Amino acid sequence: MPQQPAPRFARRRTVLAVGIVLLLLLGLSLLALRNGAEGRNSAVPAVSPTPTIDPRLILHPHTVAIAAGLTYGLRLRGTLTPDLPGINALDLALYDPQTRRAHGSGLRLEATMPGMPMSPVHATLPSTSGRYSGPISLPMFGTYRVAVEVDTTNGMATGVLTVTIPLPGL
């Protein structure tokens, strides 16, 4: 039968082993702290001081041409600027069938977004020298259906404009 070491030697070996393990753990912890403080921790990627922005996400104002046919053979042509969500400027002119500038009272607009539960946006553009200019608030990207009404010498001319504010990069 093998001989058992004396109990007091077994206890000394256990205490010595636990002490060595604790010293190793303490040394590794101090080494990790020192490397982290000096910035040599390769496990953490460096963070760029200025983030890169995808250029397709940058909004650029631009002017788009819009046109619509109205009752009595009238045509409405003009521009929308900046064609971004928010306040946009409309500049429109009314033409008769012979492409002469026609005149009417203020142009009334009601913009809705088909398929979206949003309240209609209303705007009235006053007539100045045969042109209709003014702001309209289009709150989001997408396609709007804009109902148009204008009092003319022939009566109330009506029609529909389609205005699209496209998503960037699409």
C-alpha positions as CSV (number, residue, x, y, z in Angstrom):
1,M,0.0,0.0,0.0
2,P,1.4,3.4,-1.0
3,Q,2.3,5.7,1.8
4,Q,0.2,8.9,2.4
5,P,2.1,12.2,2.9
6,A,1.7,13.7,6.3
7,P,-1.4,16.0,6.5
8,R,0.6,19.0,7.4
9,F,2.7,18.6,4.2
10,A,-0.5,18.3,2.1
11,R,-1.9,21.5,3.5
12,R,1.4,23.3,2.7
13,R,1.3,22.1,-0.9
14,T,-2.3,23.3,-1.3
15,V,-1.6,26.8,0.1
16,L,1.5,27.1,-2.0
17,A,-0.4,26.1,-5.2
18,V,-3.2,28.5,-4.5
19,G,-0.7,31.3,-3.9
20,I,1.1,30.6,-7.1
21,V,-2.1,30.7,-9.1
22,L,-3.2,34.0,-7.4
23,L,0.2,35.5,-8.2
24,L,-0.1,34.5,-11.9
25,L,-3.6,35.9,-12.1
26,L,-2.5,39.2,-10.5
27,G,0.5,39.4,-12.9
28,L,-1.7,38.8,-16.0
29,S,-4.3,41.4,-14.8
30,L,-1.6,44.1,-14.3
31,L,-0.1,43.3,-17.7
32,A,-3.5,43.6,-19.4
33,L,-4.2,47.0,-17.6
34,R,-0.8,48.3,-18.6
35,N,-1.3,47.3,-22.3
36,G,-4.8,48.9,-22.3
37,A,-3.5,52.1,-20.8
38,E,-0.7,52.4,-23.4
39,G,-3.2,51.7,-26.3
40,R,-1.5,48.5,-27.4
41,N,-4.6,46.4,-27.0
42,S,-4.9,44.8,-30.4
43,A,-8.3,43.2,-29.6
44,V,-10.1,46.6,-29.7
45,P,-10.3,48.1,-33.2
46,A,-9.2,51.8,-33.6
47,V,-12.2,54.2,-34.1
48,S,-11.9,56.7,-36.9
49,P,-12.1,60.3,-35.7
50,T,-14.3,61.3,-38.6
51,P,-16.9,58.9,-39.7
52,T,-17.4,58.2,-43.4
53,I,-20.9,59.2,-44.8
54,D,-22.3,57.4,-47.8
55,P,-22.6,60.1,-50.5
56,R,-25.9,58.6,-51.7
57,L,-27.5,59.8,-48.4
58,I,-26.6,63.4,-48.8
59,L,-29.6,65.5,-49.9
60,H,-29.1,67.9,-52.7
61,P,-31.7,70.5,-53.6
62,H,-32.8,70.6,-57.2
63,T,-35.6,72.0,-59.4
64,V,-38.0,69.7,-61.2
65,A,-40.4,70.5,-64.0
66,I,-44.1,69.7,-63.4
67,A,-47.1,69.9,-65.7
68,A,-50.7,68.9,-65.7
69,G,-53.8,69.2,-68.0
70,L,-56.8,71.0,-66.6
71,T,-60.4,71.2,-67.7
72,Y,-61.3,73.5,-70.7
73,G,-58.1,72.4,-72.4
74,L,-55.9,74.5,-70.1
75,R,-52.3,73.4,-69.2
76,L,-50.4,74.1,-66.0
77,R,-46.6,74.1,-66.3
78,G,-43.9,75.1,-63.9
79,T,-41.2,74.0,-61.4
80,L,-40.9,72.7,-57.9
81,T,-37.8,73.6,-55.8
82,P,-35.9,72.2,-53.8
83,D,-37.9,68.9,-54.3
84,L,-37.0,67.8,-50.7
85,P,-39.3,67.0,-47.7
86,G,-40.4,70.3,-46.0
87,I,-41.3,73.6,-47.5
88,N,-41.0,73.7,-51.3
89,A,-41.6,76.6,-53.7
90,L,-44.0,76.2,-56.6
91,D,-43.8,78.5,-59.6
92,L,-46.5,77.7,-62.2
93,A,-48.1,79.3,-65.3
94,L,-51.5,78.6,-66.8
95,Y,-51.8,78.2,-70.6
96,D,-54.8,78.0,-72.9
97,P,-55.0,75.4,-75.8
98,Q,-53.2,77.8,-78.2
99,T,-50.3,77.9,-75.6
100,R,-51.0,81.5,-74.7
101,R,-50.8,82.5,-71.1
102,A,-54.2,82.3,-69.5
103,H,-55.3,84.2,-66.4
104,G,-57.3,83.2,-63.4
105,S,-57.7,83.9,-59.7
106,G,-55.6,82.2,-57.1
107,L,-54.6,78.6,-57.6
108,R,-55.8,76.3,-54.9
109,L,-53.9,73.1,-54.2
110,E,-54.6,70.0,-52.0
111,A,-51.8,67.5,-51.8
112,T,-52.4,63.9,-50.6
113,M,-50.1,60.9,-50.5
114,P,-52.1,57.9,-51.8
115,G,-51.9,54.9,-49.4
116,M,-50.6,57.0,-46.4
117,P,-52.8,58.0,-43.5
118,M,-51.8,61.7,-43.5
119,S,-53.9,64.8,-43.5
120,P,-54.1,66.7,-46.8
121,V,-51.8,69.6,-47.3
122,H,-53.5,72.8,-48.6
123,A,-51.9,75.8,-50.3
124,T,-53.2,78.8,-52.3
125,L,-50.9,80.4,-54.8
126,P,-51.8,84.0,-55.7
127,S,-51.8,85.1,-59.3
128,T,-49.1,87.7,-60.3
129,S,-48.9,88.6,-63.9
130,G,-50.2,85.3,-65.1
131,R,-47.9,83.3,-62.8
132,Y,-48.7,81.4,-59.6
133,S,-45.9,81.2,-57.0
134,G,-45.8,80.3,-53.4
135,P,-44.8,77.7,-50.8
136,I,-46.2,74.2,-50.2
137,S,-45.2,71.9,-47.4
138,L,-44.6,68.3,-48.5
139,P,-43.5,66.5,-45.3
140,M,-42.0,63.3,-46.6
141,F,-40.3,61.4,-49.5
142,G,-42.8,59.8,-51.9
143,T,-45.4,60.6,-54.6
144,Y,-48.1,63.2,-54.0
145,R,-51.4,63.6,-55.8
146,V,-52.0,67.4,-55.9
147,A,-55.6,68.4,-56.8
148,V,-55.7,71.8,-58.6
149,E,-58.5,74.3,-58.8
150,V,-58.4,77.8,-60.5
151,D,-61.2,80.2,-61.3
152,T,-61.0,81.2,-65.0
153,T,-63.2,83.2,-67.4
154,N,-64.6,79.8,-68.6
155,G,-65.4,78.6,-65.0
156,M,-63.7,76.5,-62.4
157,A,-60.8,74.6,-64.0
158,T,-59.6,71.5,-62.2
159,G,-56.9,68.9,-62.7
160,V,-54.3,66.8,-60.9
161,L,-50.5,67.2,-60.6
162,T,-48.3,64.3,-59.7
163,V,-45.3,65.4,-57.6
164,T,-42.5,63.0,-56.5
165,I,-39.9,63.7,-53.9
166,P,-37.5,60.8,-54.6
167,L,-35.5,59.0,-51.9
168,P,-31.7,59.7,-52.2
169,G,-29.8,57.3,-54.3
170,L,-32.9,55.8,-55.9
